[in-house]
Amino acid sequence: MDSIDRKIVEHLALDSAVTSEQLGAVVGLSPSAAHRRVKALEDSGAIIGYRARLSHEALGKPSTVFVSVTLVDQRQATMATFEQALARTRHVREAHLVGGASDYLIKVLVPAEDSYERVHREVLSALPGVHRLVTQFTIRTLQRDD
């Protein structure tokens, strides 16, 4: 990627709905050249997709909960089975393999009409290989990346 490509991806990260004309004006290219650059970035895998950023209200005013997950062991099969099941869990918005006292840190959104107790008991605790869950509740979100 050259400096123009970096400008393109930085701008698309802020506003993926920008038109080729608007993007070209920002990065100093014609609309068709901007479109070709974006297409090339998509084809190369640098841009892997686009998504809508939803308001807290549109998401049902969910509570954000961070959960540290410790598995029964760190064997490859245990971790792979856990990760596959986790990927099918609709409440989980982010998941990270971490070093330290736990194995994973996950970000869970619990809709207002649901309860974390139910999600903990029926969803998270039921994931294969889970030994321990440690939960931290968000009091207030200062900055969102999604």
N, C-alpha and C positions, 0 to 999 in steps of 0.2 A: 504494500500500500504506500502510495506517495502522500504528500501533504494535502492534496485536493481530496483524495479518498478519505483521509482522516477527518477533514472538515465535513465531508458528506456524512460519514457515520456519526460524528458528534451531533450534527444538526438533526439527523433522523432519530437519534436517541432521544432528543428533546421533543420532536414533533414528526412522527412517522406518517402523518396525513398530509404533509407538505407536497405541493405540486412540483413537477419537474421545473416549471417556470420559476417558482419561488426559490427552489433549491439552487437552481443555476445562478440566480441573482445573488444569493448569499455566498456561493463559492467561486463566482466569476466564470461561469460556463454558460453556453447556450442551453435552452431547455432540452434539446435533443442530446447534447453531449452529457448533460447531467443524468438524463434517463439511461443512456448507454453505460455510464459509470455505475449507477445503482444496479442495473441488470448484471453487470460484470461482478460486482460485489456479492450479489445474491448467488450467482452461478459458482463463485469461488468458495462460498460457504462463510464468508466474512459476515454477511447478514443472514441470519438463520430464521427470521420471521418477524412478524409485526403483530401487535395486539392492542386491544382497547384498554385504556386506563379508566377504571370505573370508580365512581365516587363511593365514599363510605356508605351513603344512603342506598345506592344501587346494589351494593353487596349485602344489604340487610343489616347494616350497622353491626358488623361482627366484632367480637372481642378478639384481640390478638394475644396469643399465648405462645411462649417459647418453651420447648420441652427438650431437656437433655435425656438422651436414650442410651442406656447401657445394655449391651447384648450379653447373652449367656457365655459367649466366647467370641473370638475374632477370627474364626476359621472362614476361609473364603466362601464356603457353601452357606454358612449361617448368614454372612453379610449379604450375599447375593439374594438369598431367599427373602431376607428382611427388605432389601432395597426394592425388589420387584413388587412385594406387597405394598410397600409404602407408596410407590408410584401410582397405585390404583386407589389411594385414599384421597377422597375429594376435599377433606378439611385441610390437608397439608399444602401450604403454598410454597415453602422452601424447605430444602433438606441439605445438610452439610455433614460430611464425614469430618470429624474433628479429632485432634490430639488432646490428651489430657485425661481428666477423670471420667469422661463419658466417651461414647463412640460416635454419636450423632447429635446434632443440634437441629431441631426442626421448628419451623414457624407454622402455627396452626391458627386458622381463622374459624371462630365458632359463631355462627349466625345468632342473632338476638333471640330467635325462636327456639334455639337449641340450648343445651347446657353442657359445660365442659365436663361435668361429672359423667354424663352419658358418653361423650366422645372418649374420655379417658378409659372408662370401663369397657365399652363395647367396641371401640375402634383401635385406640393406641395400645392398650394392654393386650389386645387380641392379635397383634402383629407377631409373626413368627420370630422366635429368638429373643424376645424382649425379657430382660432380667429386671431392669429398674427404670422408672420414669421420674424425673425431677422437673417440676413445673414452675415457671415464673410468669406471672400475670402482668400484662402491660397496664400501666396506670394511664398513660397518655402518650400518643405517638407524636414525636416532634418533627420527623421528616420521613416521608415515604419515597421509596425508589420505584414502586410499581404503578 
